[in-house]
């Protein structure tokens, strides 16, 4: 069994959205602690490129649309047949698109929830039977501060991430007397492609420069900065340790002190 000294040697972890950004940072952190990784995403080339840079060995990459329950079921069945059922499940896949509510189409609303919320449900449900067979196991959902409070122009994303946190808390209680814990990490604006897109949208919509738009996002954080993906990865790794067994059903804000309540 892993501990804080030996890391995750001999443990298999699965990270969705593992080809870039926060997902890739999480993959590097867990692999650096000895875990064997399965990276899941939609683009095989991106996943294979990411996998080449991971420390350690015994990693693989598999394409899957996490919003498709049949595809997710097939993925986990294949991993089970290969003896690679994950002991650590990190649900990170997601995306955000800015739009006012009146400009949010049915397609945008549905796709945002399908990937960001339904994907967490599909992957967790598919993994549960095998997770319960380990001496300890972890589910960590990458949510957002948008799951704790509201932000303008991302109503669909806020709704999806609120759903992820609700799902996290409910499942944690269902599994409280097992060896599986379920937690969420909630980064504020992180220095990733999603923030880059948000900055570009702010600049286009307001006439400000991209530097000014970036500063506007940084001001949401009392530390006046964007969150580094490695900070999120470190928190995920901590939640995955056996010593974190009593941390369950939590939504941990990584936001530099941004107020999450009214």
N, C-alpha and C positions, 0 to 999 in steps of 0.2 A: 504494500500500500504506500502511496506517496505521502510525504510529509514536507514540512517547510524546508528541510535540508536537502532531501533527495529530489524534490520537484516532482515531476509527473512522468518519470521513467516507467515504461511499460503500460502507459495509459493512452487510450485513443480518444482524441477530441475531434469534434466536427464543428466547423465554423461556416455558417452561411454568409454570403456576401464577402467571401474571404479573399477576393482578388485584388482589393484596393482599400484605401482609406482605413477606417477603424478596424474593419474585419481583418485586413492584412496585418495591422499592428498587433491585434490579438493573436493571430496565427504565429507571428514571430515570437511573441512573449511566451506562449505555451510551448512552442517547439524548442525555444531556448531553455526551457525548464524540463525538457526531455520527452514531451508528449509526441506521439505519432499523430499527424494531422490528416484529416480529409477536408479539403477546401471545396466549397460548393458555391456555384454561381451560374450565370447564364452564358458566359463567354469562355470556352475551353482554352483559347489562346492566352487570355489574360490570366486564367488560373494556373496554367502550366508555367507561364513566365514568373508568376508570384512564387510558385512552389520551388523553382530552381534556386531561389535566394534564401529559402528557409534553412535554419540550422538543423543539423541532425539528418536522419534518413527515415525511410518507411512512411513517407508522405504520399498522398495521392490527391487527385483533383477530379471532381465529377460535376458535370453540368446538370442543372435541375431548375425548373421554375417552381419556387417554393409555394407560389399561389395555386398550383395545380395539385390537388390531393392525390390523383392517380400517379403523377410523376414522383411525388414525395414518397408514396407508399412503395413504388418500385425501387427507389433509391435505397431506402432503409432495408428492404428485403434483400437486395444485392449485398449490402454491407453485412447483414446478418449471415448470409451464406458464405461470405469470405472470412468470417470470424473477426470482423472489424466494427461490430456494433459500438457506437460511441459511449464512453463513460462520462464525458463532458460534452454537453450540447450548448453551443453559443448561437443563439438566433440573432443575427446581425443584419441580414438582408433587408434593404429598404431603399426608398427614394422619397424625395420631396419636390413638389412643383408649386411655385407661388401663383396664387390667383385669388381675387376677391370672391366671396361666396357667390355673388350674382354672376360671376364669370366662370364658376366651377361647373364643368359639364358633368353629366351622369357618368361618362366614361372616365373622366379624371377622378371623380369621387370613388367610383367602384374599383378602379385599378389601384388607387392609393391604399384603400382598405384591404384589397385582395393580397397585395404583396406585404405591406407593413404589419397587418394584423392577422389575416388568415394564414399567411406563411408561418408565423410563430405557432399558431394552433396546429397546423398540419404537421410540422416537423416535430413538435413536442409530443403530439398524440402518437405519431409513428414510432418515436423513440422510447416511449414510456415502458413498454413491456421489458425491453432489454435493460433500461436504466435501473429498473427495480431488481434486477438480478445481480447487480454489483454490490460490493461491500460498502461503497459510498459512490454517489453520482451527483452531478450538478446540471442544472439548467440555468443559464444566464441569458436574459433577454436584453438586447441593446434597445432601450427606449429613447427618451429624450426629455429635456425639460418641457418640451411641448406636450408631454404626457402628464405634466403636473400643473401647468398653467396654460393660458391661452396666448397665442400670438396672432396678430392680424395677417391676413393674406395666405395663411396656411391652414385653413379650417379642416380640410380633409386629413392632413398630416397630424394635426392636433387630435382629431377624433380617433385616428388609428392608434396613436401612441398612448392616449388615455385608455383605449381598449387593451393594449398590451399590458399596461400596469394593472388594470383590473383583472385580467387573465392571470397574471403573475401572482397576485395576492390570493385569488381563489384557489389556484392549483397548489400553492404553497400550503394552504390549510388542508386541502385534501390529502397531501402527502406528508403532513407534519409528523406522523408517527412512523415514517419510513426513513431510509438512509438517503433519500433524494431531497435536495433543497432547490428552491426556485426563487430567483431574485432578478431584479432589473437594475441596470445602470442607466442613468439619465444625464447624458452630456448636454451642456449648453451648446452654443454654436462652436463647432469644432473646425479645425483647420483642414477641411476635406473638400472634395468636389461639390458637395451639397452647399457648403458655405460659399464657395466660389460662384456657384450659380445664383445663390441668393444675393450676393454682392452685385453681380451683373444685372439682376432684375431690379434691385434698388436703384442702381445708377440709371438704368433705362427709364424707370418710372418717375424718378424725381429730378433728373437732370444733373444730379451730383456726379462727381468723379468717382471712379472705383475706389480710390484711396479714401474719399469721404464716406462712401458706402461701407467700406470695411470698418472704418472708425465707428460708424453707427452700430454695427454689430458688436464690436468690441466693448462699447459703452454699456451694453446689457450686462456684462460681467463686471462686478465691482473691482476685479483685478485688472480691468481694461485690456483684455487679451482674448484670443480664441483658445479653446481647449486643444491641447496636443493629443493626437490619437494614442500616443504611448501612455498618456495618463489614464485613458479609458482602459487600455489593455492591462495596465498594472492592477486596476481595480477588479477587472474580470478575473485575472489570475488569482488574486487574493480570495475572491468569493469561491473559486474552484478548489481551494485547498481543503483537506480533511478537517483542519483546525477551524474552518469557518462553518461547521455544522449547525451552530445555533443561529446563524444569520439566515433568516428565511422569510420570504414574503416582503422583502424590502425593495424600495425604489430609491436608489442612492443617487443624489444629485451631485454632478460634477460641473459646477457652474461658477466657482469663485465666490460663492456667497450670495448669488442672485436669490431674492426673496421668492419663495414658492407658494406662499399663502397670502390671502388678502388681509 
